[in-house]
């Protein structure tokens, strides 16, 4: 049961990141062409930190 709660917390964090990216593109704060740079940053920097934390 403890693992399920931890997993649920991680999934919520990932969905919040997805939602924030969606909002930033829709509000024209970021362009769609910036997605490659952001994905590299997320894959190599943010995701390992999120998994460890």
N, CA, C and O atoms as a MOPAC input file, in Angstrom:
PM7 MOZYME 1SCF
protein

 N      0.82500 1    -1.19500 1     0.00000 1
 C      0.00000 1     0.00000 1     0.00000 1
 C      0.86500 1     1.25200 1     0.00000 1
 O      0.53000 1     2.24000 1    -0.65400 1
 N      1.96800 1     1.21500 1     0.72600 1
 C      2.87800 1     2.35700 1     0.81700 1
 C      3.46100 1     2.70100 1    -0.55900 1
 O      3.58900 1     3.87300 1    -0.91300 1
 N      3.80900 1     1.67200 1    -1.32300 1
 C      4.38400 1     1.89200 1    -2.65800 1
 C      3.34400 1     2.51900 1    -3.58600 1
 O      3.68300 1     3.35700 1    -4.42100 1
 N      2.09700 1     2.12100 1    -3.44500 1
 C      1.03600 1     2.68500 1    -4.28100 1
 C      0.87300 1     4.17400 1    -4.03500 1
 O      0.65300 1     4.93600 1    -4.97600 1
 N      0.97700 1     4.59300 1    -2.79800 1
 C      0.83300 1     6.01700 1    -2.45800 1
 C      2.01200 1     6.80800 1    -3.02000 1
 O      1.82800 1     7.90800 1    -3.54000 1
 N      3.20700 1     6.26200 1    -2.91900 1
 C      4.38900 1     6.93600 1    -3.47400 1
 C      4.26500 1     7.04400 1    -4.99000 1
 O      4.55000 1     8.09800 1    -5.56000 1
 N      3.84600 1     5.97200 1    -5.64400 1
 C      3.66800 1     5.97100 1    -7.09400 1
 C      2.61500 1     6.97900 1    -7.52800 1
 O      2.79500 1     7.67700 1    -8.52500 1
 N      1.54100 1     7.05600 1    -6.80000 1
 C      0.48000 1     8.01800 1    -7.10800 1
 C      1.00700 1     9.45000 1    -7.00000 1
 O      0.67300 1    10.29500 1    -7.83000 1
 N      1.81100 1     9.72200 1    -6.00200 1
 C      2.40900 1    11.05000 1    -5.85700 1
 C      3.30500 1    11.40000 1    -7.03400 1
 O      3.26700 1    12.52500 1    -7.53200 1
 N      4.10900 1    10.44500 1    -7.47900 1
 C      4.99000 1    10.67500 1    -8.62700 1
 C      4.17700 1    10.91200 1    -9.90200 1
 O      4.51100 1    11.79200 1   -10.69600 1
 N      3.11800 1    10.13500 1   -10.09600 1
 C      2.27300 1    10.31600 1   -11.27400 1
 C      1.60900 1    11.68700 1   -11.27600 1
 O      1.50600 1    12.32700 1   -12.32300 1
 N      1.16700 1    12.13300 1   -10.12700 1
 C      0.56600 1    13.46700 1   -10.02700 1
 C      1.59200 1    14.53100 1   -10.38800 1
 O      1.26500 1    15.48800 1   -11.08900 1
 N      2.82600 1    14.37800 1    -9.92200 1
 C      3.88600 1    15.32700 1   -10.26900 1
 C      4.12300 1    15.37500 1   -11.77700 1
 O      4.26400 1    16.45800 1   -12.34600 1
 N      4.16600 1    14.22300 1   -12.42400 1
 C      4.40000 1    14.18200 1   -13.86400 1
 C      3.25400 1    14.83300 1   -14.62800 1
 O      3.48700 1    15.54900 1   -15.60100 1
 N      2.00900 1    14.58900 1   -14.19300 1
 C      0.87000 1    15.20600 1   -14.86400 1
 C      0.84600 1    16.71600 1   -14.65100 1
 O      0.39800 1    17.45200 1   -15.53000 1
 N      1.31100 1    17.18100 1   -13.51700 1
 C      1.41100 1    18.63000 1   -13.28800 1
 C      2.43800 1    19.23200 1   -14.24300 1
 O      2.21300 1    20.31400 1   -14.78500 1
 N      3.56000 1    18.54800 1   -14.45600 1
 C      4.56000 1    19.04500 1   -15.40300 1
 C      3.99300 1    19.10700 1   -16.82000 1
 O      4.24400 1    20.06500 1   -17.55000 1
 N      3.23400 1    18.09000 1   -17.20500 1
 C      2.61200 1    18.07500 1   -18.52900 1
 C      1.61900 1    19.22300 1   -18.65600 1
 O      1.59200 1    19.90900 1   -19.67800 1
 N      0.81500 1    19.43400 1   -17.64000 1
 C     -0.18700 1    20.50000 1   -17.65500 1
 C      0.47500 1    21.87500 1   -17.73800 1
 O      0.00600 1    22.74300 1   -18.47300 1
 N      1.55600 1    22.07800 1   -16.99400 1
 C      2.25900 1    23.36000 1   -17.04800 1
 C      2.84500 1    23.61400 1   -18.43600 1
 O      2.78700 1    24.74000 1   -18.92900 1
 N      3.39300 1    22.61000 1   -19.05500 1
 C      3.90500 1    22.76200 1   -20.41300 1
 C      2.80400 1    23.11300 1   -21.39300 1
 O      2.99200 1    23.96100 1   -22.26600 1
 N      1.66800 1    22.47600 1   -21.25600 1
 C      0.51700 1    22.75300 1   -22.11600 1
 C      0.04600 1    24.19400 1   -21.94500 1
 O     -0.24700 1    24.87400 1   -22.92900 1
 N     -0.02600 1    24.65500 1   -20.71300 1
 C     -0.46400 1    26.02600 1   -20.43200 1
 C      0.54200 1    27.04200 1   -20.98000 1
 O      0.14600 1    28.05100 1   -21.56200 1
 N      1.83300 1    26.78100 1   -20.79800 1
 C      2.85400 1    27.71300 1   -21.28800 1
 C      2.80800 1    27.87600 1   -22.80400 1
 O      3.01200 1    28.98000 1   -23.31000 1
 N      2.54700 1    26.80800 1   -23.52600 1
 C      2.46100 1    26.90000 1   -24.98100 1
 C      1.16700 1    27.60200 1   -25.39000 1
 O      1.17600 1    28.41500 1   -26.31500 1
 N      0.06800 1    27.30600 1   -24.72400 1
 C     -1.20100 1    27.93800 1   -25.08100 1
 C     -1.23000 1    29.42400 1   -24.76400 1
 O     -1.91700 1    30.17700 1   -25.45400 1
 N     -0.51700 1    29.86300 1   -23.75900 1
 C     -0.45800 1    31.28800 1   -23.39600 1
 C      0.61700 1    32.02300 1   -24.18400 1
 O      0.87100 1    33.20300 1   -23.94000 1
 N      1.25200 1    31.32800 1   -25.13000 1
 C      2.31300 1    31.88000 1   -25.98500 1
 C      3.51900 1    32.37300 1   -25.20100 1
 O      4.22000 1    33.27900 1   -25.65300 1
 N      3.76900 1    31.79800 1   -24.04500 1
 C      4.98500 1    32.08900 1   -23.29000 1
 C      6.14500 1    31.32000 1   -23.91200 1
 O      7.26700 1    31.82000 1   -23.99500 1
 N      5.85900 1    30.11400 1   -24.34000 1
 C      6.84500 1    29.29800 1   -25.06300 1
 C      6.28800 1    28.95500 1   -26.43300 1
 O      5.07500 1    28.89400 1   -26.63000 1
 N      7.19700 1    28.73200 1   -27.37700 1
 C      6.79400 1    28.32000 1   -28.71500 1
 C      6.88600 1    26.79900 1   -28.81700 1
 O      7.60200 1    26.15100 1   -28.05300 1
 N      6.16300 1    26.25700 1   -29.75300 1
 C      6.21700 1    24.81400 1   -29.97800 1
 C      7.61400 1    24.36900 1   -30.39100 1
 O      8.00700 1    23.23500 1   -30.11800 1
 N      8.36600 1    25.24700 1   -31.04600 1
 C      9.70700 1    24.88400 1   -31.49100 1
 C     10.68200 1    24.74400 1   -30.32200 1
 O     11.74500 1    24.14300 1   -30.47800 1
 N     10.33800 1    25.28600 1   -29.15900 1
 C     11.18300 1    25.15100 1   -27.97700 1
 C     11.07000 1    23.77000 1   -27.33400 1
 O     11.78800 1    23.46600 1   -26.38200 1
 N     10.18500 1    22.94800 1   -27.84500 1
 C      9.90200 1    21.66700 1   -27.19600 1
 C     11.11800 1    20.73600 1   -27.19100 1
 O     11.30800 1    19.98100 1   -26.23800 1
 N     11.93700 1    20.77800 1   -28.23500 1
 C     13.10900 1    19.88500 1   -28.27300 1
 C     14.08700 1    20.22600 1   -27.15700 1
 O     14.58800 1    19.33100 1   -26.47700 1
 N     14.35900 1    21.49500 1   -26.96500 1
 C     15.28300 1    21.91500 1   -25.91600 1
 C     14.71700 1    21.55900 1   -24.54200 1
 O     15.42800 1    21.05700 1   -23.67200 1
 N     13.42800 1    21.82900 1   -24.36700 1
 C     12.80900 1    21.52800 1   -23.07300 1
 C     12.77500 1    20.03300 1   -22.79000 1
 O     12.96500 1    19.61200 1   -21.64900 1
 N     12.53000 1    19.21200 1   -23.84100 1
 C     12.51400 1    17.77500 1   -23.59200 1
 C     13.86600 1    17.25000 1   -23.19200 1
 O     13.96000 1    16.35100 1   -22.35600 1
 N     14.92400 1    17.79600 1   -23.77700 1
 C     16.27500 1    17.37300 1   -23.39500 1
 C     16.55100 1    17.74000 1   -21.93800 1
 O     17.11000 1    16.93900 1   -21.18900 1
 N     16.16000 1    18.94800 1   -21.54000 1
 C     16.35700 1    19.37800 1   -20.15300 1
 C     15.56800 1    18.49500 1   -19.19500 1
 O     16.07800 1    18.08700 1   -18.15100 1
 N     14.32500 1    18.20400 1   -19.55600 1
 C     13.48100 1    17.39500 1   -18.67000 1
 C     14.01400 1    15.97200 1   -18.55800 1
 O     14.08400 1    15.41900 1   -17.46000 1
 N     14.38800 1    15.37900 1   -19.68200 1
 C     14.83100 1    13.97500 1   -19.65600 1
 C     16.12700 1    13.81500 1   -18.87100 1
 O     16.26700 1    12.86900 1   -18.09600 1
 N     17.07000 1    14.72100 1   -19.05900 1
 C     18.38500 1    14.55000 1   -18.45100 1
 C     18.56100 1    15.22700 1   -17.09800 1
 O     19.50400 1    14.90600 1   -16.37500 1
 N     17.67500 1    16.15900 1   -16.73600 1
 C     17.87100 1    16.88200 1   -15.49200 1
 C     16.69100 1    16.72900 1   -14.52900 1
 O     16.87300 1    16.36600 1   -13.36700 1
 N     15.50500 1    17.00400 1   -15.01400 1
 C     14.34400 1    17.03600 1   -14.12400 1
 C     13.88700 1    15.62800 1   -13.72600 1
 O     13.62700 1    15.36700 1   -12.55100 1
 N     13.79200 1    14.73500 1   -14.69200 1
 C     13.28000 1    13.39300 1   -14.38800 1
 C     14.14600 1    12.62000 1   -13.39600 1
 O     13.59700 1    11.99100 1   -12.49200 1
 N     15.48100 1    12.63600 1   -13.52300 1
 C     16.26600 1    11.95400 1   -12.49500 1
 C     16.07800 1    12.55400 1   -11.09500 1
 O     16.05000 1    11.84200 1   -10.09100 1
 N     15.95100 1    13.88600 1   -11.06400 1
 C     15.71400 1    14.52600 1    -9.76300 1
 C     14.35100 1    14.13600 1    -9.20000 1
 O     14.20800 1    13.93500 1    -7.99400 1
 N     13.34800 1    14.02800 1   -10.07700 1
 C     12.01600 1    13.64800 1    -9.62000 1
 C     11.98200 1    12.19300 1    -9.15200 1
 O     11.27200 1    11.86400 1    -8.20200 1
 N     12.73700 1    11.33300 1    -9.80800 1
 C     12.76700 1     9.92600 1    -9.41700 1
 C     13.48000 1     9.76800 1    -8.07300 1
 O     13.02900 1     9.01100 1    -7.21200 1
 N     14.59100 1    10.48100 1    -7.89600 1
 C     15.33600 1    10.37000 1    -6.64600 1
 C     14.56200 1    10.97600 1    -5.47400 1
 O     14.51600 1    10.41500 1    -4.37900 1
 N     13.95200 1    12.14500 1    -5.73800 1
 C     13.23800 1    12.86900 1    -4.68300 1
 C     11.95600 1    12.25300 1    -4.40300 1
 O     11.21700 1    12.73000 1    -3.54200 1

